[in-house]
């Protein structure tokens, strides 16, 4: 009979597992899972040097967490944990309600009160403003990377492709299609970093306040085509509609301006 493992996989991301630990309040994020000196799961099964790339991603994300330090709207980083020589995972605080997108999917029959939704959106904007004050670009902001706690407080997490300005990290562009700033006549790599982040924030505010992703139900290719034609979901009846549109239309200079306008609605 196969013995039961002490760990449990809670989620599988783009390059890692999220698993339980010996502490009910923590999780491990990593590309491998080990128990009693044996490896049970490896995200990279291709033997073409997967350990190096996986380890580099973990070390990079740890550097971002360490640079950000402790902040009430940033997922708490509890250190690197060595699973095996030269193999590490991030130890992070557990978000009891998971990520915002998963919570929406698990509770499809109605959003929370407007007051709570606006507070969630404001938390996301404040968290992003803090990142930018520390010269960090998230680069993959979306509701799947917004972590939800018992009082519906939102914290930013998943900094696997984030960039600390001036630190020489390889650049990566990983926004979801619905969170990705259109080219608007520019080359892909010439889109302003701040505007990319704020466009994604607008999509996050839309997803939180409407309880669905922008253009829910459409394929990514169609969403990209509509964005290219400057066709965005109707938000006229949304109390935060003008804020969302201003994010999408590149009207804001920084996240602090978004925070200011959201706070006026609370």
C-alpha positions as CSV (number, residue, x, y, z in Angstrom):
1,X,0.0,0.0,0.0
2,X,1.3,3.4,-0.9
3,X,2.0,5.5,2.2
4,X,0.3,8.8,2.7
5,X,2.5,11.9,2.3
6,X,2.7,14.6,4.9
7,X,2.6,17.3,2.2
8,X,-0.4,18.3,0.1
9,X,-0.2,20.2,-3.2
10,X,-2.5,23.2,-2.9
11,X,-1.9,24.7,-6.4
12,X,0.2,24.4,-9.5
13,X,1.5,27.6,-11.1
14,X,3.3,28.4,-14.3
15,X,6.6,27.1,-13.0
16,X,6.1,25.8,-9.5
17,X,4.0,23.9,-6.9
18,X,2.4,25.4,-3.8
19,X,2.4,22.8,-1.1
20,X,1.6,22.5,2.6
21,X,4.3,22.5,5.3
22,X,4.8,21.3,8.8
23,X,3.2,24.6,9.9
24,X,-0.5,25.2,9.2
25,X,0.1,28.9,8.6
26,X,2.9,28.5,5.9
27,X,3.2,27.1,2.4
28,X,6.2,26.2,0.2
29,X,6.5,27.5,-3.3
30,X,9.1,25.6,-5.4
31,X,9.7,23.5,-8.5
32,X,10.3,20.3,-6.5
33,X,8.7,18.6,-3.5
34,X,10.8,16.5,-1.2
35,X,10.0,14.3,1.8
36,X,12.3,12.4,4.1
37,X,15.2,12.9,1.7
38,X,13.3,11.7,-1.4
39,X,12.0,13.7,-4.3
40,X,8.3,13.1,-5.1
41,X,7.5,15.8,-7.6
42,X,9.6,17.8,-10.1
43,X,8.0,20.5,-12.2
44,X,10.7,20.2,-14.8
45,X,10.9,16.6,-16.1
46,X,13.0,17.5,-19.1
47,X,16.6,16.5,-18.1
48,X,18.0,19.5,-20.1
49,X,19.2,21.4,-17.1
50,X,15.8,22.0,-15.4
51,X,17.3,22.3,-11.9
52,X,19.3,25.4,-12.8
53,X,16.4,27.3,-14.4
54,X,14.1,26.4,-11.6
55,X,16.6,27.3,-8.9
56,X,17.3,30.6,-10.6
57,X,13.6,31.5,-10.6
58,X,13.3,30.7,-6.9
59,X,16.4,32.8,-6.0
60,X,15.2,35.7,-8.2
61,X,11.8,35.7,-6.5
62,X,13.4,35.5,-3.0
63,X,15.5,38.6,-3.9
64,X,12.4,40.5,-4.8
65,X,10.7,39.6,-1.5
66,X,13.8,40.5,0.4
67,X,14.0,43.8,-1.4
68,X,10.4,44.6,-0.7
69,X,10.6,43.8,3.0
70,X,7.6,43.5,5.3
71,X,4.5,45.3,4.2
72,X,0.8,44.7,5.2
73,X,-0.2,44.4,1.5
74,X,2.6,42.1,0.4
75,X,2.5,38.4,1.0
76,X,4.9,37.7,3.8
77,X,8.2,36.0,2.9
78,X,9.5,33.7,5.6
79,X,12.8,32.7,4.0
80,X,14.3,30.2,1.7
81,X,14.1,26.5,2.7
82,X,16.7,24.1,1.5
83,X,15.0,20.8,0.4
84,X,18.1,19.2,-0.8
85,X,21.6,20.5,-1.6
86,X,21.2,23.4,-4.1
87,X,17.5,23.0,-4.2
88,X,15.3,25.5,-2.5
89,X,11.7,26.6,-2.0
90,X,10.2,29.8,-0.8
91,X,8.4,29.7,2.5
92,X,5.5,32.0,2.4
93,X,2.5,32.8,4.6
94,X,-0.7,30.9,3.7
95,X,-3.6,32.9,2.2
96,X,-6.6,31.2,3.8
97,X,-9.0,32.1,1.0
98,X,-6.5,31.5,-1.8
99,X,-6.2,33.9,-4.7
100,X,-8.9,36.3,-5.7
101,X,-9.7,34.6,-9.1
102,X,-10.1,31.2,-7.5
103,X,-12.4,32.7,-4.8
104,X,-14.5,34.2,-7.6
105,X,-14.8,30.9,-9.4
106,X,-15.7,29.1,-6.1
107,X,-18.4,31.7,-5.3
108,X,-20.0,32.4,-8.7
109,X,-23.5,33.3,-7.6
110,X,-22.8,36.7,-6.4
111,X,-20.1,39.1,-5.4
112,X,-19.5,40.5,-2.0
113,X,-20.8,43.9,-0.9
114,X,-19.7,46.9,-2.9
115,X,-17.8,48.2,0.1
116,X,-15.8,45.1,0.4
117,X,-15.1,45.0,-3.4
118,X,-13.9,48.5,-3.3
119,X,-11.6,47.8,-0.4
120,X,-10.2,44.8,-2.2
121,X,-9.5,46.9,-5.3
122,X,-7.9,49.6,-3.2
123,X,-5.7,47.1,-1.5
124,X,-4.5,45.9,-4.9
125,X,-3.8,49.5,-6.0
126,X,-2.0,50.4,-2.7
127,X,0.1,47.2,-3.0
128,X,1.1,48.1,-6.5
129,X,1.9,51.7,-5.4
130,X,4.2,50.3,-2.7
131,X,6.0,48.1,-5.3
132,X,6.6,51.0,-7.5
133,X,7.9,53.1,-4.6
134,X,10.5,50.4,-4.1
135,X,11.4,50.5,-7.9
136,X,9.8,47.0,-8.5
137,X,7.7,46.2,-11.5
138,X,5.4,43.2,-10.9
139,X,5.1,42.3,-14.6
140,X,2.3,39.7,-14.0
141,X,-0.3,41.5,-12.0
142,X,-3.7,39.7,-12.2
143,X,-6.4,38.4,-9.8
144,X,-4.6,35.0,-9.7
145,X,-1.7,36.8,-8.1
146,X,-3.8,38.7,-5.5
147,X,-4.0,36.7,-2.3
148,X,-7.1,36.9,-0.2
149,X,-7.3,36.7,3.6
150,X,-10.1,36.1,6.1
151,X,-11.2,39.8,6.4
152,X,-11.1,40.1,2.6
153,X,-7.8,41.9,2.7
154,X,-5.8,41.5,-0.5
155,X,-2.1,41.1,-0.7
156,X,0.2,41.0,-3.7
157,X,2.2,37.9,-4.4
158,X,3.9,35.8,-7.0
159,X,7.0,37.9,-8.0
160,X,8.5,35.2,-10.2
161,X,9.0,37.5,-13.2
162,X,9.1,40.8,-11.3
163,X,11.9,43.3,-12.0
164,X,13.9,45.3,-9.5
165,X,15.0,48.4,-11.5
166,X,18.8,48.4,-12.0
167,X,19.4,44.9,-10.7
168,X,20.1,43.3,-14.1
169,X,17.4,40.6,-14.0
170,X,16.4,39.2,-17.4
171,X,13.3,40.9,-18.6
172,X,10.1,38.9,-19.0
173,X,6.6,39.9,-20.1
174,X,4.0,37.6,-18.7
175,X,0.7,39.6,-18.4
176,X,-2.4,37.6,-19.3
177,X,-4.1,38.7,-22.5
178,X,-6.9,40.5,-20.7
179,X,-4.3,42.3,-18.6
180,X,-1.9,43.2,-21.4
181,X,-1.5,46.8,-22.6
182,X,-2.2,47.1,-26.4
183,X,0.7,48.2,-28.7
184,X,-1.1,51.4,-29.8
185,X,1.4,51.9,-32.6
186,X,4.5,51.0,-30.5
187,X,6.8,48.1,-30.6
188,X,6.0,45.4,-28.0
189,X,9.1,46.2,-25.9
190,X,8.6,50.0,-26.2
191,X,5.4,50.1,-24.2
192,X,6.0,52.1,-21.0
193,X,6.5,49.8,-18.0
194,X,4.4,52.0,-15.7
195,X,1.5,52.1,-18.2
196,X,1.6,48.3,-18.6
197,X,1.3,47.9,-14.8
198,X,-1.5,50.4,-14.6
199,X,-3.4,48.7,-17.5
200,X,-3.2,45.4,-15.6
201,X,-4.4,47.1,-12.5
202,X,-7.4,48.4,-14.3
203,X,-8.2,44.8,-15.4
204,X,-7.8,43.6,-11.8
205,X,-10.2,46.3,-10.6
206,X,-12.7,45.3,-13.3
207,X,-12.4,41.6,-12.3
208,X,-12.9,42.4,-8.7
209,X,-15.8,44.8,-9.1
210,X,-17.7,42.9,-11.8
211,X,-16.8,39.4,-10.5
212,X,-15.5,38.3,-13.9
213,X,-12.5,38.9,-16.1
214,X,-12.7,41.5,-18.9
215,X,-14.5,40.0,-21.9
216,X,-15.3,36.9,-20.0
217,X,-16.3,34.1,-22.4
218,X,-14.2,35.2,-25.3
219,X,-11.1,33.5,-26.5
220,X,-7.8,35.2,-25.9
221,X,-7.3,35.9,-29.6
222,X,-10.6,37.7,-29.8
223,X,-9.8,39.7,-26.7
224,X,-6.5,40.8,-28.1
225,X,-8.1,41.8,-31.4
226,X,-10.7,43.9,-29.5
227,X,-8.1,45.6,-27.4
228,X,-6.2,46.4,-30.6
229,X,-9.4,48.1,-31.9
230,X,-9.7,50.0,-28.6
231,X,-12.8,48.0,-27.7
232,X,-13.1,47.4,-24.0
233,X,-16.0,46.1,-21.8
234,X,-18.7,48.5,-20.9
235,X,-18.2,49.8,-17.4
236,X,-20.7,52.7,-17.4
237,X,-22.7,51.2,-14.6
238,X,-19.7,50.3,-12.5
239,X,-19.0,52.7,-9.6
240,X,-15.3,52.4,-10.4
241,X,-15.8,52.5,-14.2
242,X,-14.0,55.8,-14.8
243,X,-11.0,54.5,-12.9
244,X,-10.9,51.3,-14.9
245,X,-11.2,53.2,-18.2
246,X,-8.5,55.6,-17.1
247,X,-6.2,52.7,-16.4
248,X,-7.0,51.1,-19.8
249,X,-6.6,54.5,-21.6
250,X,-3.3,55.3,-20.0
251,X,-4.7,58.4,-18.3
252,X,-3.0,57.8,-14.9
253,X,0.7,58.7,-14.3
254,X,1.2,56.4,-11.4
255,X,-0.6,53.9,-9.0
256,X,-0.9,56.6,-6.3
257,X,-3.4,58.4,-8.5
258,X,-5.5,55.2,-8.8
259,X,-5.3,54.8,-5.0
260,X,-6.5,58.4,-4.5
261,X,-9.5,57.9,-6.8
262,X,-10.5,54.6,-5.3
263,X,-10.3,56.0,-1.7
264,X,-12.8,58.7,-2.7
265,X,-15.3,55.9,-3.4
266,X,-15.0,54.2,-0.1
